[in-house]
């Protein structure tokens, strides 16, 4: 299939080297967070604030890495190197979530009086910590939570990636007012999902609601073929 466009991913990472530097940076930050685990028995405001700052930077870097790898994957889901990068980053995220979950569990079950005493003043940190407290009854033990983090990669996320790999290669013909949209007099135009959406937004203000129905029906015909 013709490649219709590419993301300008240099806005995120100029080179593979920059990406690898961020991976190394996040690994060091996680090591630092893990070292603080033994200090939680005598936790202070400064310790909690320090951990949260590191967790915040970890979250920022992981978000950047995942966005980059997912956009790269979306350019062409058939390229093994794109799939490998996305898998690598998602494995990294699962492992880091598993290694840092201890802090969330510790804060969820900490004595409320102590929590009030050592809670940082930063409003973003306070909001995050309050959310952890609200979800306390839904949390399991550390071993179970670590296992869940690792299993996420092969459960829901794995199915989503498979679904995207299959459906991203679908093409669609489109009928408007009883006639197929054509590339020329002899050839019916085949739209990718992205092109179909672009076409929709270009003409939606000029067409009746029946046009939107026709376009959606065309997409669902392809999706029906993978249902089981």
C-alpha positions as semicolon CSV with decimal commas, in nm:
position;residue;x (nm);y (nm);z (nm)
1;X;0,000;0,000;0,000
2;X;0,121;0,350;-0,078
3;X;0,254;0,534;0,225
4;X;0,033;0,842;0,254
5;X;0,235;1,038;0,512
6;X;0,487;1,026;0,793
7;X;0,497;1,193;1,132
8;X;0,769;1,453;1,195
9;X;0,915;1,250;1,477
10;X;1,232;1,458;1,494
11;X;1,031;1,693;1,715
12;X;1,044;1,417;1,978
13;X;1,379;1,251;1,913
14;X;1,639;1,370;1,666
15;X;1,820;1,038;1,669
16;X;1,815;0,685;1,807
17;X;2,096;0,794;2,038
18;X;1,870;1,051;2,207
19;X;1,604;0,785;2,262
20;X;1,858;0,547;2,417
21;X;1,979;0,828;2,646
22;X;1,626;0,871;2,778
23;X;1,596;0,497;2,839
24;X;1,923;0,504;3,035
25;X;1,805;0,812;3,227
26;X;1,477;0,651;3,328
27;X;1,656;0,336;3,443
28;X;1,878;0,544;3,673
29;X;1,574;0,724;3,814
30;X;1,399;0,395;3,887
31;X;1,712;0,267;4,064
32;X;1,704;0,578;4,283
33;X;1,335;0,528;4,366
34;X;1,394;0,164;4,458
35;X;1,678;0,263;4,691
36;X;1,437;0,482;4,884
37;X;1,212;0,187;4,970
38;X;1,418;0,095;5,277
39;X;1,379;0,452;5,407
40;X;0,998;0,455;5,408
41;X;0,986;0,321;5,763
42;X;1,110;0,664;5,877
43;X;0,962;0,872;5,597
44;X;0,985;1,251;5,597
45;X;0,831;1,526;5,387
46;X;1,159;1,567;5,198
47;X;1,182;1,195;5,120
48;X;0,827;1,178;4,985
49;X;0,881;1,493;4,780
50;X;1,206;1,353;4,639
51;X;1,041;1,025;4,538
52;X;0,750;1,206;4,375
53;X;0,983;1,430;4,175
54;X;1,160;1,123;4,041
55;X;0,830;0,947;3,965
56;X;0,711;1,259;3,784
57;X;1,021;1,267;3,564
58;X;0,991;0,892;3,501
59;X;0,629;0,938;3,391
60;X;0,726;1,223;3,159
61;X;1,005;1,026;2,991
62;X;0,795;0,711;2,956
63;X;0,513;0,910;2,800
64;X;0,758;1,060;2,553
65;X;0,904;0,720;2,468
66;X;0,565;0,557;2,423
67;X;0,429;0,838;2,208
68;X;0,732;0,823;1,983
69;X;0,731;0,444;1,948
70;X;0,355;0,431;1,887
71;X;0,368;0,701;1,619
72;X;0,660;0,519;1,455
73;X;0,463;0,194;1,468
74;X;0,158;0,367;1,317
75;X;0,358;0,487;1,015
76;X;0,383;0,129;0,895
77;X;0,266;-0,156;1,118
78;X;0,427;-0,411;0,885
79;X;0,783;-0,298;0,958
80;X;0,945;-0,534;1,208
81;X;1,172;-0,261;1,345
82;X;0,869;-0,044;1,430
83;X;0,693;-0,332;1,604
84;X;1,012;-0,424;1,790
85;X;1,058;-0,067;1,919
86;X;0,698;-0,042;2,041
87;X;0,728;-0,380;2,213
88;X;1,058;-0,278;2,375
89;X;0,913;0,045;2,515
90;X;0,596;-0,120;2,643
91;X;0,803;-0,390;2,812
92;X;1,010;-0,115;2,974
93;X;0,695;0,059;3,098
94;X;0,556;-0,264;3,243
95;X;0,882;-0,340;3,422
96;X;0,910;0,011;3,565
97;X;0,548;0,010;3,684
98;X;0,620;-0,321;3,854
99;X;0,937;-0,191;4,020
100;X;0,783;0,133;4,149
101;X;0,439;0,008;4,258
102;X;0,564;-0,030;4,616
103;X;0,536;0,346;4,674
104;X;0,171;0,358;4,573
105;X;0,091;0,065;4,800
106;X;0,285;0,216;5,090
107;X;0,108;0,552;5,062
108;X;-0,237;0,394;5,023
109;X;-0,201;0,220;5,360
110;X;-0,005;0,478;5,555
111;X;-0,156;0,617;5,876
112;X;-0,367;0,925;5,785
113;X;-0,205;1,137;6,058
114;X;0,141;1,061;5,927
115;X;0,024;1,122;5,571
116;X;-0,097;1,470;5,664
117;X;0,233;1,543;5,834
118;X;0,465;1,442;5,549
119;X;0,248;1,525;5,248
120;X;0,421;1,775;5,013
121;X;0,267;2,119;4,953
122;X;0,292;2,087;4,575
123;X;-0,075;2,079;4,456
124;X;-0,007;1,828;4,179
125;X;0,164;1,591;4,422
126;X;-0,117;1,635;4,677
127;X;-0,378;1,551;4,413
128;X;-0,188;1,241;4,306
129;X;-0,148;1,118;4,665
130;X;-0,516;1,179;4,741
131;X;-0,613;0,970;4,438
132;X;-0,397;0,686;4,565
133;X;-0,578;0,701;4,900
134;X;-0,918;0,690;4,730
135;X;-0,824;0,371;4,545
136;X;-0,687;0,192;4,849
137;X;-0,960;-0,071;4,870
138;X;-0,900;-0,175;4,509
139;X;-0,528;-0,241;4,558
140;X;-0,381;-0,585;4,618
141;X;-0,054;-0,689;4,777
142;X;0,278;-0,590;4,623
143;X;0,345;-0,930;4,465
144;X;0,003;-0,935;4,298
145;X;0,029;-0,575;4,178
146;X;0,373;-0,639;4,031
147;X;0,240;-0,943;3,847
148;X;-0,053;-0,743;3,709
149;X;0,183;-0,476;3,575
150;X;0,389;-0,736;3,393
151;X;0,085;-0,924;3,258
152;X;-0,067;-0,607;3,111
153;X;0,182;-0,633;2,825
154;X;0,049;-0,968;2,702
155;X;-0,316;-0,916;2,796
156;X;-0,515;-0,612;2,686
157;X;-0,222;-0,423;2,529
158;X;-0,124;-0,728;2,326
159;X;-0,470;-0,765;2,178
160;X;-0,488;-0,394;2,098
161;X;-0,157;-0,409;1,910
162;X;-0,269;-0,716;1,713
163;X;-0,596;-0,543;1,626
164;X;-0,411;-0,233;1,506
165;X;-0,168;-0,437;1,295
166;X;-0,458;-0,607;1,116
167;X;-0,692;-0,313;1,068
168;X;-0,427;-0,058;0,969
169;X;-0,387;-0,237;0,635
170;X;-0,756;-0,226;0,546
171;X;-0,856;-0,023;0,240
172;X;-1,203;0,101;0,154
173;X;-1,398;0,203;-0,155
174;X;-1,652;0,478;-0,097
175;X;-1,986;0,537;-0,268
176;X;-2,129;0,891;-0,267
177;X;-2,471;0,961;-0,416
178;X;-2,481;0,615;-0,571
179;X;-2,137;0,640;-0,738
180;X;-1,795;0,520;-0,626
181;X;-1,527;0,782;-0,571
182;X;-1,265;0,725;-0,842
183;X;-0,900;0,800;-0,894
184;X;-0,971;0,826;-1,266
185;X;-1,236;0,712;-1,513
186;X;-1,125;0,348;-1,494
187;X;-1,020;0,297;-1,133
188;X;-1,219;0,312;-0,810
189;X;-1,020;0,493;-0,540
190;X;-0,908;0,284;-0,241
191;X;-0,889;0,480;0,085
192;X;-0,683;0,395;0,389
193;X;-0,856;0,459;0,723
194;X;-0,665;0,788;0,758
195;X;-0,756;0,901;0,407
196;X;-1,120;0,809;0,467
197;X;-1,131;1,029;0,777
198;X;-0,962;1,317;0,591
199;X;-1,212;1,286;0,308
200;X;-1,496;1,280;0,558
201;X;-1,392;1,610;0,715
202;X;-1,344;1,775;0,377
203;X;-1,696;1,699;0,258
204;X;-1,902;1,643;0,574
205;X;-2,029;2,002;0,585
206;X;-2,157;1,971;0,228
207;X;-2,320;1,629;0,244
208;X;-2,636;1,492;0,402
209;X;-2,623;1,263;0,710
210;X;-2,678;0,967;0,475
211;X;-2,324;1,018;0,349
212;X;-2,183;0,961;0,698
213;X;-2,390;0,645;0,726
214;X;-2,259;0,514;0,393
215;X;-1,900;0,579;0,496
216;X;-1,934;0,404;0,831
217;X;-2,106;0,104;0,672
218;X;-1,814;0,069;0,431
219;X;-1,567;0,056;0,721
220;X;-1,772;-0,199;0,915
221;X;-1,779;-0,437;0,618
222;X;-1,400;-0,478;0,655
223;X;-1,419;-0,507;1,033
224;X;-1,682;-0,779;1,007
225;X;-1,428;-0,999;0,831
226;X;-1,208;-1,023;1,143
227;X;-1,485;-1,088;1,395
228;X;-1,491;-1,435;1,548
